[in-house]
Structures are given as C-alpha cells and as structure tokens.
Amino acid sequence: MKDLYSIYEKLDINKVSLDDKFPIDGTLEDIAEFLEEEGFQQIEYGYVKTAFNELKAKCFMRDTTSIRFADTSRREVSKDNPIFYIHLGNRKEYSVFYCGSDNDGLIADIVENDKKEFLKELNKVFGWV
C-alpha cells in the first residue's frame, strides 16, 4: 500500500490531458504547437516525400498558409502511412496523400479536400480524433 501511495504522490493531475485532440479548427500556429507537443519537429521545405523519408522521424513542414506532416520514424511514406496537408489560405483545404514519385509530380490522393475524411484518416494513423 505504501508503494501505491508513493506513486499517487508523484502523479501531477495538471500534467494529465484527457482530451489531446488535433486542433482541426485552429490556426497553423495551434497545429504546429500541437505537433511539437506530440514529438514532431519542424523541417525545411524540399521534396516532401524525400524529406520525410530521409529524416525517419515525426516531422512537419510549414509556410505562411499551409502545413504538411507525417511520421516516418517506423516506416516510409505510403498509402498506409500518408502525408497530411492542411491549407488555411483564402480557402481551407484538408488532404491526405502519398507521393507516386518525387520527380514526376504524381500525387496519389487518399483524401482530396474533404475535412471529414481527413479526420478519419488522421484518426486511423494517429488516433488523435
């Protein structure tokens, strides 16, 4: 019982978050902050698929109107491990894709600008929704 009490004392209820949900309606800053809290690191722009696959980590790319993120720490970008893209410019866009090839410009869309389907894919890969 003493061990249980010792563990209880060390728990900080203020550090427990029961609703770690992806800020789908937030700003790019909100999304970047959330990703950083989830262990993602910001990287420089380049060929998206190549940059994510070479780093082999949780990472995201961000500019003034959009953000792309993927987790390649365990496996490369693929249909089962896609890249998530959010654009918050003049019109909002929510897409999920994996690249056919970096040089030929082919993009294989899983979700093409559909917020509801984007959230389904996000939940499937990360369980944040």
DOVOVEX-371721 format. One record per atom (N, C-alpha, C): x, y, z; residue in three letters; residue number from 0. Coordinates in pm, 1 decimal. Layout:
N
{r {X, Y, Z}, ALA, NUM},
...
This chain:
129
{r {82.4, -119.4, 0.0}, MET, 0},
{r {0.0, 0.0, 0.0}, MET, 0},
{r {86.7, 125.6, 0.0}, MET, 0},
{r {201.8, 117.3, 69.6}, LYS, 1},
{r {291.6, 230.6, 75.3}, LYS, 1},
{r {341.4, 266.9, -64.9}, LYS, 1},
{r {370.2, 164.9, -149.1}, ASP, 2},
{r {415.8, 190.1, -285.6}, ASP, 2},
{r {307.8, 260.0, -367.7}, ASP, 2},
{r {184.9, 218.8, -349.6}, LEU, 3},
{r {74.2, 280.4, -421.7}, LEU, 3},
{r {60.8, 427.2, -381.9}, LEU, 3},
{r {72.3, 456.9, -254.5}, TYR, 4},
{r {65.2, 594.1, -207.4}, TYR, 4},
{r {181.0, 677.0, -263.2}, TYR, 4},
{r {299.5, 618.5, -272.2}, SER, 5},
{r {417.1, 685.1, -326.0}, SER, 5},
{r {396.5, 721.9, -473.3}, SER, 5},
{r {339.9, 631.8, -548.5}, ILE, 6},
{r {310.2, 657.6, -689.9}, ILE, 6},
{r {206.1, 767.5, -701.6}, ILE, 6},
{r {103.4, 760.5, -619.2}, TYR, 7},
{r {-3.5, 860.4, -620.6}, TYR, 7},
{r {50.9, 1000.4, -594.0}, TYR, 7},
{r {145.9, 1011.4, -500.3}, GLU, 8},
{r {205.3, 1141.1, -468.0}, GLU, 8},
{r {281.8, 1199.7, -586.2}, GLU, 8},
{r {342.1, 1114.3, -667.4}, LYS, 9},
{r {424.5, 1159.4, -779.2}, LYS, 9},
{r {342.4, 1200.3, -900.6}, LYS, 9},
{r {218.1, 1157.0, -906.0}, LEU, 10},
{r {133.4, 1194.4, -1018.4}, LEU, 10},
{r {91.4, 1339.9, -1006.7}, LEU, 10},
{r {101.8, 1410.9, -1116.0}, ASP, 11},
{r {59.4, 1550.8, -1117.6}, ASP, 11},
{r {-63.1, 1559.9, -1207.5}, ASP, 11},
{r {-178.3, 1577.3, -1150.2}, ILE, 12},
{r {-303.7, 1580.3, -1225.9}, ILE, 12},
{r {-302.4, 1692.2, -1330.6}, ILE, 12},
{r {-224.8, 1797.1, -1309.3}, ASN, 13},
{r {-216.6, 1907.2, -1405.0}, ASN, 13},
{r {-142.5, 1868.7, -1532.8}, ASN, 13},
{r {-66.0, 1759.5, -1528.3}, LYS, 14},
{r {7.3, 1714.2, -1646.4}, LYS, 14},
{r {-71.7, 1613.3, -1728.5}, LYS, 14},
{r {-182.0, 1568.2, -1675.7}, VAL, 15},
{r {-264.1, 1470.4, -1745.7}, VAL, 15},
{r {-363.8, 1542.8, -1834.4}, VAL, 15},
{r {-363.8, 1505.6, -1961.4}, SER, 16},
{r {-458.3, 1566.5, -2055.2}, SER, 16},
{r {-545.9, 1456.8, -2112.7}, SER, 16},
{r {-672.8, 1463.9, -2084.3}, LEU, 17},
{r {-764.2, 1361.6, -2132.4}, LEU, 17},
{r {-823.1, 1394.2, -2268.9}, LEU, 17},
{r {-802.4, 1515.1, -2316.1}, ASP, 18},
{r {-858.3, 1547.9, -2446.4}, ASP, 18},
{r {-751.2, 1606.4, -2539.3}, ASP, 18},
{r {-647.6, 1526.0, -2564.8}, ASP, 19},
{r {-544.7, 1562.7, -2662.1}, ASP, 19},
{r {-601.5, 1541.5, -2800.6}, ASP, 19},
{r {-676.5, 1637.6, -2846.7}, LYS, 20},
{r {-738.7, 1627.4, -2977.6}, LYS, 20},
{r {-669.5, 1720.7, -3074.6}, LYS, 20},
{r {-661.0, 1676.3, -3197.8}, PHE, 21},
{r {-599.8, 1755.5, -3302.7}, PHE, 21},
{r {-681.2, 1883.5, -3322.8}, PHE, 21},
{r {-616.1, 2000.3, -3324.0}, PRO, 22},
{r {-689.1, 2128.3, -3336.5}, PRO, 22},
{r {-728.8, 2158.3, -3482.0}, PRO, 22},
{r {-819.2, 2079.8, -3533.7}, ILE, 23},
{r {-858.3, 2090.1, -3674.9}, ILE, 23},
{r {-912.2, 2227.9, -3710.9}, ILE, 23},
{r {-973.6, 2296.5, -3618.8}, ASP, 24},
{r {-1027.5, 2429.3, -3646.7}, ASP, 24},
{r {-937.7, 2540.9, -3594.2}, ASP, 24},
{r {-814.9, 2505.0, -3555.2}, GLY, 25},
{r {-721.1, 2604.0, -3503.9}, GLY, 25},
{r {-643.0, 2672.6, -3614.5}, GLY, 25},
{r {-551.2, 2758.3, -3573.2}, THR, 26},
{r {-462.2, 2827.3, -3666.1}, THR, 26},
{r {-344.5, 2735.4, -3699.5}, THR, 26},
{r {-263.4, 2776.7, -3795.9}, LEU, 27},
{r {-142.7, 2699.7, -3826.1}, LEU, 27},
{r {-51.3, 2693.8, -3704.6}, LEU, 27},
{r {-47.8, 2801.6, -3627.3}, GLU, 28},
{r {32.9, 2805.1, -3505.1}, GLU, 28},
{r {-18.4, 2701.6, -3404.7}, GLU, 28},
{r {-150.3, 2691.3, -3389.1}, ASP, 29},
{r {-209.2, 2592.1, -3299.2}, ASP, 29},
{r {-170.7, 2450.4, -3342.7}, ASP, 29},
{r {-178.2, 2425.3, -3473.0}, ILE, 30},
{r {-147.7, 2292.6, -3525.8}, ILE, 30},
{r {0.4, 2262.1, -3506.5}, ILE, 30},
{r {88.4, 2356.9, -3537.8}, ALA, 31},
{r {232.7, 2336.9, -3520.7}, ALA, 31},
{r {266.5, 2311.3, -3373.7}, ALA, 31},
{r {205.1, 2386.3, -3284.7}, GLU, 32},
{r {228.1, 2367.7, -3140.9}, GLU, 32},
{r {182.5, 2228.9, -3096.6}, GLU, 32},
{r {66.2, 2186.6, -3143.6}, PHE, 33},
{r {15.3, 2053.3, -3110.6}, PHE, 33},
{r {113.2, 1946.0, -3158.8}, PHE, 33},
{r {158.9, 1959.4, -3284.3}, LEU, 34},
{r {252.2, 1860.8, -3340.1}, LEU, 34},
{r {381.9, 1856.0, -3259.4}, LEU, 34},
{r {433.0, 1970.6, -3220.4}, GLU, 35},
{r {554.9, 1974.2, -3139.6}, GLU, 35},
{r {532.9, 1905.1, -3005.3}, GLU, 35},
{r {416.6, 1925.6, -2944.6}, GLU, 36},
{r {384.6, 1858.0, -2818.2}, GLU, 36},
{r {375.2, 1707.2, -2836.2}, GLU, 36},
{r {343.0, 1663.5, -2957.9}, GLU, 37},
{r {333.3, 1520.5, -2988.8}, GLU, 37},
{r {467.5, 1462.8, -3035.8}, GLU, 37},
{r {573.2, 1543.1, -3029.4}, GLY, 38},
{r {706.0, 1493.9, -3062.6}, GLY, 38},
{r {749.9, 1516.3, -3206.3}, GLY, 38},
{r {676.8, 1597.0, -3282.5}, PHE, 39},
{r {713.5, 1627.7, -3420.4}, PHE, 39},
{r {813.6, 1742.5, -3420.7}, PHE, 39},
{r {900.4, 1744.0, -3521.5}, GLN, 40},
{r {995.3, 1853.9, -3536.4}, GLN, 40},
{r {974.6, 1921.4, -3671.0}, GLN, 40},
{r {992.5, 2052.2, -3673.1}, GLN, 41},
{r {976.8, 2127.4, -3797.3}, GLN, 41},
{r {1102.9, 2112.4, -3880.8}, GLN, 41},
{r {1084.0, 2090.6, -4011.7}, ILE, 42},
{r {1196.8, 2077.4, -4103.4}, ILE, 42},
{r {1181.1, 2177.1, -4217.9}, ILE, 42},
{r {1287.7, 2197.2, -4292.3}, GLU, 43},
{r {1286.0, 2287.5, -4406.8}, GLU, 43},
{r {1213.8, 2223.6, -4523.8}, GLU, 43},
{r {1162.6, 2308.3, -4613.2}, TYR, 44},
{r {1095.3, 2258.4, -4733.1}, TYR, 44},
{r {1193.6, 2193.8, -4828.0}, TYR, 44},
{r {1145.5, 2097.3, -4901.2}, GLY, 45},
{r {1219.1, 2026.5, -5004.1}, GLY, 45},
{r {1118.7, 1936.8, -5073.2}, GLY, 45},
{r {1165.1, 1836.5, -5145.2}, TYR, 46},
{r {1070.5, 1738.0, -5197.9}, TYR, 46},
{r {1007.3, 1671.2, -5077.2}, TYR, 46},
{r {878.7, 1680.5, -5065.7}, VAL, 47},
{r {808.1, 1640.4, -4944.2}, VAL, 47},
{r {836.7, 1495.4, -4906.9}, VAL, 47},
{r {810.4, 1403.1, -4998.0}, LYS, 48},
{r {828.1, 1261.3, -4966.8}, LYS, 48},
{r {973.3, 1231.2, -4931.5}, LYS, 48},
{r {1066.1, 1283.1, -5008.9}, THR, 49},
{r {1207.9, 1258.0, -4983.9}, THR, 49},
{r {1249.8, 1312.3, -4847.9}, THR, 49},
{r {1209.5, 1434.4, -4816.9}, ALA, 50},
{r {1247.1, 1495.7, -4689.5}, ALA, 50},
{r {1195.0, 1414.4, -4571.7}, ALA, 50},
{r {1070.1, 1373.4, -4576.9}, PHE, 51},
{r {1013.2, 1295.3, -4467.0}, PHE, 51},
{r {1080.2, 1158.2, -4455.5}, PHE, 51},
{r {1099.2, 1090.4, -4568.4}, ASN, 52},
{r {1157.4, 956.2, -4565.7}, ASN, 52},
{r {1303.9, 956.9, -4522.5}, ASN, 52},
{r {1380.6, 1055.6, -4564.5}, GLU, 53},
{r {1521.6, 1060.9, -4527.6}, GLU, 53},
{r {1540.2, 1088.7, -4379.3}, GLU, 53},
{r {1453.2, 1167.6, -4321.7}, LEU, 54},
{r {1467.1, 1203.8, -4180.8}, LEU, 54},
{r {1430.7, 1087.5, -4087.9}, LEU, 54},
{r {1335.7, 1004.5, -4129.9}, LYS, 55},
{r {1289.6, 892.0, -4048.8}, LYS, 55},
{r {1251.5, 937.3, -3907.1}, LYS, 55},
{r {1158.0, 1031.4, -3902.3}, ALA, 56},
{r {1115.5, 1088.8, -3774.6}, ALA, 56},
{r {974.8, 1145.0, -3789.3}, ALA, 56},
{r {920.9, 1190.1, -3678.4}, LYS, 57},
{r {795.4, 1264.6, -3680.9}, LYS, 57},
{r {831.5, 1407.3, -3718.5}, LYS, 57},
{r {778.5, 1457.0, -3830.1}, CYS, 58},
{r {818.2, 1591.0, -3872.9}, CYS, 58},
{r {706.6, 1661.8, -3949.0}, CYS, 58},
{r {724.1, 1794.2, -3961.0}, PHE, 59},
{r {628.0, 1874.0, -4035.9}, PHE, 59},
{r {699.3, 1987.3, -4107.3}, PHE, 59},
{r {638.2, 2031.9, -4216.7}, MET, 60},
{r {684.3, 2146.6, -4293.8}, MET, 60},
{r {573.6, 2249.3, -4287.4}, MET, 60},
{r {612.6, 2375.6, -4271.7}, ARG, 61},
{r {511.9, 2480.1, -4257.2}, ARG, 61},
{r {555.5, 2605.3, -4331.6}, ARG, 61},
{r {458.5, 2671.1, -4395.7}, ASP, 62},
{r {484.0, 2803.4, -4451.9}, ASP, 62},
{r {375.3, 2895.8, -4398.8}, ASP, 62},
{r {350.7, 3006.9, -4462.7}, THR, 63},
{r {255.6, 3104.3, -4408.4}, THR, 63},
{r {110.0, 3061.8, -4421.7}, THR, 63},
{r {78.5, 2969.3, -4512.1}, THR, 64},
{r {-61.9, 2931.2, -4531.6}, THR, 64},
{r {-88.7, 2782.0, -4520.5}, THR, 64},
{r {15.7, 2699.6, -4508.5}, SER, 65},
{r {-9.6, 2555.6, -4507.0}, SER, 65},
{r {89.8, 2479.9, -4419.5}, SER, 65},
{r {52.1, 2356.1, -4389.4}, ILE, 66},
{r {136.8, 2268.2, -4309.4}, ILE, 66},
{r {120.4, 2126.0, -4362.4}, ILE, 66},
{r {230.8, 2053.0, -4368.1}, ARG, 67},
{r {232.0, 1912.3, -4408.4}, ARG, 67},
{r {301.7, 1835.8, -4297.0}, ARG, 67},
{r {250.9, 1717.3, -4262.2}, PHE, 68},
{r {317.3, 1640.4, -4158.6}, PHE, 68},
{r {300.9, 1491.2, -4182.3}, PHE, 68},
{r {399.2, 1415.4, -4130.9}, ALA, 69},
{r {398.7, 1270.0, -4142.4}, ALA, 69},
{r {490.3, 1213.3, -4034.5}, ALA, 69},
{r {471.1, 1086.2, -4005.4}, ASP, 70},
{r {557.5, 1015.4, -3911.1}, ASP, 70},
{r {627.8, 903.7, -3987.0}, ASP, 70},
{r {754.3, 924.0, -4017.9}, THR, 71},
{r {831.3, 821.0, -4088.5}, THR, 71},
{r {933.8, 756.3, -3995.5}, THR, 71},
{r {909.8, 764.1, -3865.8}, SER, 72},
{r {1003.1, 706.4, -3769.3}, SER, 72},
{r {1005.4, 554.0, -3777.0}, SER, 72},
{r {896.6, 491.9, -3818.9}, ARG, 73},
{r {890.4, 345.4, -3826.3}, ARG, 73},
{r {882.2, 292.2, -3968.6}, ARG, 73},
{r {824.8, 374.4, -4058.8}, ARG, 74},
{r {813.8, 328.9, -4198.2}, ARG, 74},
{r {800.6, 450.0, -4290.3}, ARG, 74},
{r {833.9, 427.7, -4415.9}, GLU, 75},
{r {832.5, 534.7, -4514.6}, GLU, 75},
{r {689.7, 574.5, -4552.3}, GLU, 75},
{r {679.7, 688.3, -4618.2}, VAL, 76},
{r {551.1, 735.9, -4667.6}, VAL, 76},
{r {493.5, 631.9, -4764.0}, VAL, 76},
{r {368.4, 598.8, -4742.2}, SER, 77},
{r {299.0, 501.2, -4825.3}, SER, 77},
{r {149.2, 524.6, -4808.8}, SER, 77},
{r {70.6, 440.9, -4873.8}, LYS, 78},
{r {-74.2, 452.1, -4860.6}, LYS, 78},
{r {-117.6, 430.6, -4715.5}, LYS, 78},
{r {-46.9, 343.9, -4644.0}, ASP, 79},
{r {-79.2, 317.2, -4503.6}, ASP, 79},
{r {-13.6, 415.4, -4407.1}, ASP, 79},
{r {80.7, 495.5, -4456.2}, ASN, 80},
{r {149.8, 594.9, -4374.1}, ASN, 80},
{r {162.5, 724.3, -4455.5}, ASN, 80},
{r {51.2, 794.0, -4475.5}, PRO, 81},
{r {47.9, 907.9, -4567.7}, PRO, 81},
{r {99.1, 1038.6, -4508.3}, PRO, 81},
{r {99.8, 1138.5, -4594.4}, ILE, 82},
{r {131.9, 1276.1, -4557.0}, ILE, 82},
{r {0.3, 1352.2, -4542.4}, ILE, 82},
{r {-12.2, 1428.7, -4436.6}, PHE, 83},
{r {-132.1, 1507.9, -4411.7}, PHE, 83},
{r {-102.5, 1652.1, -4449.3}, PHE, 83},
{r {-196.5, 1715.1, -4518.7}, TYR, 84},
{r {-177.6, 1851.3, -4569.4}, TYR, 84},
{r {-298.4, 1936.8, -4533.5}, TYR, 84},
{r {-271.0, 2052.2, -4473.2}, ILE, 85},
{r {-375.5, 2149.2, -4441.1}, ILE, 85},
{r {-334.2, 2283.7, -4498.5}, ILE, 85},
{r {-425.2, 2345.7, -4571.4}, HIS, 86},
{r {-402.9, 2478.5, -4627.5}, HIS, 86},
{r {-509.4, 2571.2, -4568.1}, HIS, 86},
{r {-465.9, 2680.1, -4507.8}, LEU, 87},
{r {-558.9, 2773.8, -4444.4}, LEU, 87},
{r {-549.6, 2912.1, -4506.6}, LEU, 87},
{r {-534.9, 2919.5, -4636.7}, GLY, 88},
{r {-528.9, 3047.4, -4706.8}, GLY, 88},
{r {-668.4, 3100.5, -4732.8}, GLY, 88},
{r {-691.2, 3152.8, -4851.3}, ASN, 89},
{r {-822.2, 3208.1, -4887.6}, ASN, 89},
{r {-933.6, 3105.1, -4874.3}, ASN, 89},
{r {-902.0, 2983.4, -4907.3}, ARG, 90},
{r {-998.5, 2874.6, -4885.9}, ARG, 90},
{r {-927.1, 2763.4, -4811.7}, ARG, 90},
{r {-996.9, 2694.6, -4725.3}, LYS, 91},
{r {-937.1, 2588.5, -4646.7}, LYS, 91},
{r {-935.2, 2459.4, -4727.5}, LYS, 91},
{r {-827.6, 2382.6, -4709.1}, GLU, 92},
{r {-814.4, 2255.3, -4778.6}, GLU, 92},
{r {-755.4, 2152.6, -4682.3}, GLU, 92},
{r {-811.8, 2033.2, -4684.5}, TYR, 93},
{r {-766.3, 1924.4, -4599.3}, TYR, 93},
{r {-746.7, 1801.6, -4687.9}, TYR, 93},
{r {-621.7, 1761.5, -4707.2}, SER, 94},
{r {-593.2, 1649.5, -4795.5}, SER, 94},
{r {-495.5, 1552.7, -4730.6}, SER, 94},
{r {-500.6, 1428.4, -4776.5}, VAL, 95},
{r {-410.4, 1323.9, -4730.7}, VAL, 95},
{r {-357.6, 1256.4, -4856.0}, VAL, 95},
{r {-225.8, 1237.6, -4864.5}, PHE, 96},
{r {-169.2, 1179.2, -4985.4}, PHE, 96},
{r {-40.4, 1104.0, -4956.5}, PHE, 96},
{r {-1.2, 1023.7, -5051.9}, TYR, 97},
{r {132.2, 965.6, -5054.7}, TYR, 97},
{r {181.9, 989.5, -5196.6}, TYR, 97},
{r {307.7, 1010.4, -5213.9}, CYS, 98},
{r {359.8, 1050.9, -5344.7}, CYS, 98},
{r {391.4, 928.7, -5430.1}, CYS, 98},
{r {355.1, 938.0, -5556.8}, GLY, 99},
{r {392.0, 833.5, -5651.0}, GLY, 99},
{r {540.6, 839.8, -5679.5}, GLY, 99},
{r {592.0, 959.4, -5700.5}, SER, 100},
{r {733.6, 980.7, -5727.8}, SER, 100},
{r {765.7, 1126.2, -5696.1}, SER, 100},
{r {885.1, 1150.6, -5648.4}, ASP, 101},
{r {923.8, 1287.5, -5614.8}, ASP, 101},
{r {947.6, 1373.1, -5738.5}, ASP, 101},
{r {994.7, 1312.7, -5844.3}, ASN, 102},
{r {1035.7, 1391.1, -5959.3}, ASN, 102},
{r {929.8, 1405.1, -6067.5}, ASN, 102},
{r {836.5, 1313.1, -6075.2}, ASP, 103},
{r {739.1, 1322.0, -6183.8}, ASP, 103},
{r {612.1, 1395.4, -6144.3}, ASP, 103},
{r {604.0, 1439.6, -6019.5}, GLY, 104},
{r {490.9, 1521.1, -5977.8}, GLY, 104},
{r {362.5, 1443.5, -5953.2}, GLY, 104},
{r {368.3, 1311.1, -5957.0}, LEU, 105},
{r {247.4, 1233.3, -5932.7}, LEU, 105},
{r {213.4, 1234.9, -5784.5}, LEU, 105},
{r {89.6, 1263.6, -5756.0}, ILE, 106},
{r {42.7, 1259.1, -5617.1}, ILE, 106},
{r {-75.8, 1165.0, -5612.1}, ILE, 106},
{r {-66.0, 1066.1, -5528.0}, ALA, 107},
{r {-176.2, 972.8, -5511.2}, ALA, 107},
{r {-257.7, 1019.6, -5390.6}, ALA, 107},
{r {-373.4, 1073.9, -5417.5}, ASP, 108},
{r {-458.6, 1124.5, -5310.0}, ASP, 108},
{r {-536.8, 1012.9, -5244.1}, ASP, 108},
{r {-539.8, 1015.8, -5113.8}, ILE, 109},
{r {-627.4, 929.2, -5035.6}, ILE, 109},
{r {-752.3, 1009.6, -5002.9}, ILE, 109},
{r {-731.8, 1134.8, -4965.6}, VAL, 110},
{r {-840.3, 1228.9, -4938.1}, VAL, 110},
{r {-806.9, 1356.8, -5012.8}, VAL, 110},
{r {-899.4, 1404.4, -5091.5}, GLU, 111},
{r {-876.8, 1527.9, -5164.8}, GLU, 111},
{r {-975.4, 1633.9, -5117.6}, GLU, 111},
{r {-928.1, 1721.8, -5031.0}, ASN, 112},
{r {-1003.8, 1835.3, -4980.7}, ASN, 112},
{r {-1139.9, 1797.2, -4921.2}, ASN, 112},
{r {-1134.5, 1710.6, -4821.1}, ASP, 113},
{r {-1255.3, 1667.7, -4750.8}, ASP, 113},
{r {-1222.1, 1659.8, -4601.5}, ASP, 113},
{r {-1270.3, 1756.0, -4525.3}, LYS, 114},
{r {-1236.4, 1767.2, -4383.1}, LYS, 114},
{r {-1278.2, 1642.5, -4304.1}, LYS, 114},
{r {-1397.1, 1592.0, -4330.4}, LYS, 115},
{r {-1447.5, 1476.1, -4257.8}, LYS, 115},
{r {-1361.3, 1352.2, -4285.8}, LYS, 115},
{r {-1328.1, 1328.9, -4412.0}, GLU, 116},
{r {-1245.3, 1214.7, -4448.5}, GLU, 116},
{r {-1101.5, 1233.9, -4397.9}, GLU, 116},
{r {-1054.0, 1359.1, -4398.1}, PHE, 117},
{r {-921.9, 1391.3, -4343.6}, PHE, 117},
{r {-915.2, 1345.6, -4197.5}, PHE, 117},
{r {-1017.3, 1379.7, -4120.1}, LEU, 118},
{r {-1020.3, 1342.1, -3978.5}, LEU, 118},
{r {-1025.0, 1190.8, -3959.7}, LEU, 118},
{r {-1095.7, 1120.0, -4048.3}, LYS, 119},
{r {-1099.2, 973.2, -4041.2}, LYS, 119},
{r {-959.9, 914.8, -4061.6}, LYS, 119},
{r {-888.4, 965.0, -4162.6}, GLU, 120},
{r {-752.5, 917.2, -4190.4}, GLU, 120},
{r {-657.8, 954.5, -4076.1}, GLU, 120},
{r {-672.8, 1073.8, -4022.8}, LEU, 121},
{r {-590.1, 1119.5, -3911.6}, LEU, 121},
{r {-608.4, 1026.9, -3790.8}, LEU, 121},
{r {-732.2, 990.9, -3763.5}, ASN, 122},
{r {-762.1, 901.6, -3653.4}, ASN, 122},
{r {-704.7, 762.0, -3678.2}, ASN, 122},
{r {-712.2, 716.8, -3802.1}, LYS, 123},
{r {-661.2, 585.1, -3838.5}, LYS, 123},
{r {-509.5, 576.9, -3813.6}, LYS, 123},
{r {-437.3, 682.3, -3847.5}, VAL, 124},
{r {-292.2, 681.6, -3836.7}, VAL, 124},
{r {-244.1, 720.4, -3695.8}, VAL, 124},
{r {-304.3, 824.7, -3636.4}, PHE, 125},
{r {-254.6, 876.8, -3509.4}, PHE, 125},
{r {-347.9, 859.0, -3389.2}, PHE, 125},
{r {-476.7, 838.0, -3412.5}, GLY, 126},
{r {-571.2, 824.2, -3302.9}, GLY, 126},
{r {-592.9, 952.3, -3224.4}, GLY, 126},
{r {-585.9, 1067.2, -3291.3}, TRP, 127},
{r {-599.2, 1196.3, -3223.1}, TRP, 127},
{r {-741.2, 1249.4, -3221.9}, TRP, 127},
{r {-833.1, 1187.1, -3290.2}, VAL, 128},
{r {-966.4, 1244.3, -3304.2}, VAL, 128},
{r {-1063.9, 1169.8, -3215.6}, VAL, 128},
